[in-house]
């Protein structure tokens, strides 16, 4: 992975009232990350069309089939690990102006992505502090 070079004076605290998402380079998949205030994160890669209403019915940490793990904020940087039954994926990056930029390395298949930009999508039902 490339070393992290965060923007000066930028907070790496992720938002927990929605999710971050990015399209694959080929445009055929969406990578999604959701942070929780207690330091847990869930991730999923969804192929095909994105349907927020349908996906949010199962995209929460109570779903035992999702990849989950810890995240930590270190100054302006953010690191997370997503673990599933096949193995884990490690991420490192930073937030800048609401966009999460992370590189990832799959310990499952060796796939590496460099600084994919994830946009934030707020969920109105989570703004009141619900942590579904």
Secondary structure, DSSP 8 states (H G I E B T S, - for coil): -------TT-------SEEEEEE-TTSSEEEEEEE-TTSEEEEEEEES---HHHHTTT-STT-TTSEEEEEEEETTEEEEEEEETTEEEEEEEEEETTEEEEEEEETTT--EEEEEEEEEEE-GGGTTS---
